[in-house]
């Protein structure tokens, strides 16, 4: 085959929608932000700083190791609980899981602004399923906190 | 009909990812998404054209929703291909109802952009014809396998292919 056939690639937000579809109880909260992608992602990429301010109920996050796109971190909840998160982080994409937690964040340029998408919550231990309590509210809070930081 | 050609079988890493994803490991699901997204995009784009990203997204939504039902992980690619073709055809039909295709313009003769020629010719075909052409020329399937995948008779695939080829030939020699 030598003919250049049409190709398509999925941006990070579309990928997040697809992946969340496979997680029972997950809800994707999306918003368009009037800020360029670089500015938005700089906030979400700061795992030990602003990321913890955006993700609900997280007091702070400490990165233990990085290996290319792979990252391992300890998350401390406001209520004293600790979670060991493992996952992948790259521009526009962050997907972290522990035994009890799931955090998915995506961002993609949209016009002059940025589309962001959040998913996650309390995980049914070891399963691709979330306890479907507060998942919509938490997503809305993440969008609000991110907007406030911009 | 499962496609048993070596190219359709999944490699060891992908098999491990499927099994881990089916057990509920969302990191394995995310890694599997990285493996599948370019493949699904390659299937959906020639069929759904401008709606390629929508079709690819819907196909991957369907894949991850029903991944646990995949009994033989080694058959992943064939299974994903069938879902992607179905979603691409459905997406293309949905958009065609709301945005009628403009079939009035012919590709310019001797256009140096061959990709533009292909795109123009694909625009003239129905989603089903585009699917037949893609399955044979991009995926390398024989007519019998393509027919099974599309749920039509082999003769139907042959006639669709003939018509698609004819459209290509006419466009390129006009």
Interface residues (C-beta under 8 A of the other chain):
Chain A: X1 X3 X4 X5 X6 X7 X8 X9 X10 X11 X14 X15 X17 X18 X19 X21 X22 X23 X86 X87 X88 X95 X97 X102 X123 X126 X127 X128 X129
Chain B: X21 X23 X24 X25 X26 X27 X29 X30 X31 X33 X37 X38 X40 X41 X42 X44 X45 X46 X49 X52 X53 X55 X56 X57 X60 X61 X63 X64 X65 X67 X114 X115 X118 X119 X122 X134 X137 X138
